[in-house]
Amino acid sequence: MKEILFKTVNQYAGLVGVLIALVAVFSLSSENFLQQSTLVSIANQIPDLTFVAVGMTLVLVVAGIDLSVGSVLALSSAVLGTLMVDGKWPLWAAVVPCLLAGTLCGLVNGFVSVSFKIPSFIVTLGMLEIARGTTKVVTGSQTKYIGSSVEVLGEPLPGLLLSPAFLLAVVCVAAGQFLLTRTVFGRYCIAIGTNEEAVRMSGIRTAPYSITVFAISGLLCGLAGLSQTSRLSSADPNAAIGIELSAIAACVIGGTSLMGGRGSVVSSFIGVLIIAVLQTGLAQLGVSDANKQIITGAVIVVSVLIDALRVRLGQQQT
């Protein structure tokens, strides 16, 4: 029990240390950073990326990648907005097609990639274009302004200051971590990412697990679309462009391997927090968008290098 506890603490200590260090640096550099309003704002803006990062972690674990998450998020949001604005659907009814749209895109990604042995990089790149184009067709390339009827998920709860979307994102992280580490499904996913051929040789059909992972990623994109639409009170056909890069960055910062077989949903969530704190802190310091991209990119590269060195040291020790 003590050994398991030690490994758990050791796994997250470095990431938490980086997060605390960033908070400390920005608190000393900007008098407005360590304020309740700033911290609450960060918490209520990260659910979209958190949902996507959870799904991306699962996909990366099985040695896949999903580049379509931003477009699928936008399509799910567009379905929700169009049904509520043009179809006069209530929120509770429009949520179902919103989530189904994301799940269907994920299923197509998984089915085509697994069934036809096409790299998921290529398949999801195609879906990125298909979903974005469909989003523009659905919305007529116009932003759908919904209004207060959709804001219930994005508004802070009275007395708590945190939004229901943030709380749902935390539950999603806990559920994703449990799925990955405490279920047979999760163990098989890790095994598939480590050595898929060995898993097949042991008599286990790998296709259903890989397809399901992509479907889960699509479903979580639907949740992210719902969260973003609620927070912005509108559905923008150009929403979430580039979020796939942020999600991959959060996963890599959290130690998830791009080669598959290793990952942690909780670590990816800490990666999301690191990116959010970094971007908010740099914005308060007046750093330009171009320089923010350079700094964020440098952090990602350093994280990958550290992860690579850690893996090599582990291999040498064994």
Backbone hydrogen bonds, N-H to C=O, Kabsch-Sander energy under -0.5 kcal/mol:
donor,donor_aa,acceptor,acceptor_aa,energy
5,L,1,M,-2.4
6,F,2,K,-2.5
7,K,3,E,-2.3
8,T,4,I,-2.2
9,V,5,L,-2.5
10,N,6,F,-2.7
11,Q,7,K,-2.0
12,Y,8,T,-1.4
13,A,9,V,-1.9
14,G,10,N,-0.7
16,V,12,Y,-2.7
17,G,13,A,-2.4
18,V,14,G,-2.2
19,L,15,L,-2.3
20,I,16,V,-2.7
21,A,17,G,-2.4
22,L,18,V,-2.4
23,V,19,L,-2.2
24,A,20,I,-2.5
25,V,21,A,-2.6
26,F,22,L,-2.5
27,S,23,V,-2.0
28,L,24,A,-1.9
29,S,25,V,-1.7
30,S,26,F,-2.3
33,F,30,S,-1.1
34,L,30,S,-0.6
35,Q,33,F,-2.3
39,L,35,Q,-2.3
40,V,36,Q,-2.7
41,S,37,S,-2.0
42,I,38,T,-2.3
43,A,39,L,-2.2
44,N,40,V,-2.3
45,Q,41,S,-0.8
45,Q,42,I,-0.8
46,I,42,I,-0.9
50,T,46,I,-2.6
51,F,47,P,-2.7
52,V,48,D,-1.8
53,A,49,L,-2.7
54,V,50,T,-2.2
55,G,51,F,-1.8
56,M,52,V,-2.5
57,T,53,A,-2.3
58,L,54,V,-1.7
59,V,55,G,-2.0
60,L,56,M,-2.8
61,V,57,T,-2.1
62,V,58,L,-1.1
63,A,60,L,-1.9
64,G,59,V,-2.3
67,L,65,I,-0.5
69,V,66,D,-0.5
72,V,68,S,-2.7
73,L,69,V,-2.4
74,A,70,G,-2.1
75,L,71,S,-2.4
76,S,72,V,-2.5
77,S,73,L,-2.3
78,A,74,A,-2.4
79,V,75,L,-2.4
80,L,76,S,-2.1
81,G,77,S,-2.9
82,T,78,A,-2.8
83,L,79,V,-2.1
84,M,80,L,-2.0
85,V,81,G,-2.7
86,D,82,T,-2.0
87,G,82,T,-1.5
89,W,83,L,-2.5
94,A,90,P,-2.0
95,V,91,L,-1.7
96,V,92,W,-0.5
98,C,94,A,-1.6
99,L,95,V,-2.4
100,L,96,V,-2.4
101,A,97,P,-2.4
102,G,98,C,-1.4
103,T,99,L,-2.4
104,L,100,L,-2.8
105,C,101,A,-1.8
106,G,102,G,-2.1
107,L,103,T,-2.5
108,V,104,L,-2.4
109,N,105,C,-2.3
110,G,106,G,-2.6
111,F,107,L,-3.1
112,V,108,V,-2.5
113,S,109,N,-2.1
114,V,110,G,-2.7
115,S,111,F,-2.6
116,F,112,V,-1.7
117,K,114,V,-0.5
118,I,112,V,-0.6
118,I,113,S,-1.1
122,I,119,P,-0.9
123,V,119,P,-1.9
124,T,120,S,-2.7
125,L,121,F,-1.2
126,G,122,I,-2.0
127,M,123,V,-2.2
128,L,124,T,-2.0
129,E,125,L,-1.3
130,I,126,G,-2.4
131,A,127,M,-3.2
132,R,128,L,-1.6
133,G,129,E,-2.5
134,T,130,I,-2.6
135,T,131,A,-2.2
136,K,132,R,-1.7
137,V,133,G,-1.8
138,V,134,T,-2.9
139,T,135,T,-2.2
140,G,136,K,-1.0
141,S,136,K,-1.4
142,Q,139,T,-1.0
144,K,235,A,-2.6
145,Y,143,T,-0.8
146,I,144,K,-0.8
146,I,233,S,-1.8
147,G,233,S,-1.8
150,V,147,G,-1.5
151,E,148,S,-1.2
153,L,150,V,-0.7
154,G,151,E,-0.6
155,E,151,E,-1.7
157,L,162,L,-2.7
160,L,157,L,-1.5
161,L,157,L,-2.2
165,A,153,L,-2.0
167,L,163,S,-1.9
168,L,164,P,-2.6
169,A,165,A,-2.1
170,V,166,F,-2.2
171,V,167,L,-2.1
172,C,168,L,-2.2
173,V,169,A,-2.2
174,A,170,V,-2.3
175,A,171,V,-2.6
176,G,172,C,-2.7
177,Q,173,V,-2.5
178,F,174,A,-2.2
179,L,175,A,-2.6
180,L,176,G,-2.1
181,T,177,Q,-2.1
182,R,178,F,-2.6
183,T,179,L,-0.5
186,G,179,L,-0.8
187,R,183,T,-2.0
188,Y,184,V,-2.6
189,C,185,F,-2.1
190,I,186,G,-2.2
191,A,187,R,-2.3
192,I,188,Y,-2.8
193,G,189,C,-2.2
194,T,190,I,-1.7
195,N,191,A,-2.9
196,E,192,I,-0.5
199,V,195,N,-1.6
200,R,196,E,-2.2
201,M,197,E,-2.4
202,S,198,A,-1.1
203,G,200,R,-2.0
204,I,199,V,-1.7
206,T,204,I,-0.6
210,S,206,T,-2.1
211,I,207,A,-2.7
212,T,208,P,-2.1
213,V,209,Y,-2.0
214,F,210,S,-1.7
215,A,211,I,-2.1
216,I,212,T,-2.6
217,S,213,V,-2.1
218,G,214,F,-2.2
219,L,215,A,-2.5
220,L,216,I,-2.5
221,C,217,S,-1.7
222,G,218,G,-1.8
223,L,219,L,-1.9
224,A,220,L,-2.4
225,G,221,C,-2.5
226,L,222,G,-2.2
227,S,223,L,-2.7
228,Q,224,A,-2.8
229,T,225,G,-2.4
230,S,226,L,-2.1
231,R,227,S,-2.2
232,L,228,Q,-2.5
233,S,229,T,-1.5
234,S,229,T,-0.7
235,A,144,K,-2.3
236,D,234,S,-0.5
239,A,236,D,-1.9
241,I,238,N,-0.8
243,I,240,A,-1.7
245,L,242,G,-0.8
246,S,242,G,-1.3
247,A,243,I,-2.6
248,I,244,E,-2.3
249,A,245,L,-2.4
250,A,246,S,-2.5
251,C,247,A,-2.2
252,V,248,I,-2.7
253,I,249,A,-2.9
254,G,250,A,-1.8
255,G,252,V,-1.6
256,T,251,C,-2.6
257,S,262,R,-2.2
260,G,257,S,-1.1
261,G,61,V,-3.1
268,S,264,S,-1.9
269,F,265,V,-2.0
270,I,266,V,-2.1
271,G,267,S,-2.1
272,V,268,S,-2.1
273,L,269,F,-2.1
274,I,270,I,-2.4
275,I,271,G,-2.3
276,A,272,V,-2.5
277,V,273,L,-2.9
278,L,274,I,-2.6
279,Q,275,I,-2.6
280,T,276,A,-2.4
281,G,277,V,-2.8
282,L,278,L,-2.3
283,A,279,Q,-2.0
284,Q,280,T,-2.2
285,L,281,G,-1.4
286,G,283,A,-1.3
287,V,282,L,-2.5
292,K,288,S,-2.4
293,Q,289,D,-2.1
294,I,290,A,-1.8
295,I,291,N,-2.6
296,T,292,K,-2.7
297,G,293,Q,-2.6
298,A,294,I,-2.2
299,V,295,I,-2.2
300,I,296,T,-2.0
301,V,297,G,-2.4
302,V,298,A,-2.5
303,S,299,V,-2.2
304,V,300,I,-2.3
305,L,301,V,-2.3
306,I,302,V,-2.6
307,D,303,S,-2.3
308,A,304,V,-2.6
309,L,305,L,-2.4
310,R,306,I,-2.4
311,V,307,D,-2.2
312,R,308,A,-2.2
313,L,309,L,-2.6
314,G,310,R,-2.1
315,Q,311,V,-2.1
316,Q,312,R,-2.2
317,Q,313,L,-1.9
318,T,314,G,-1.4
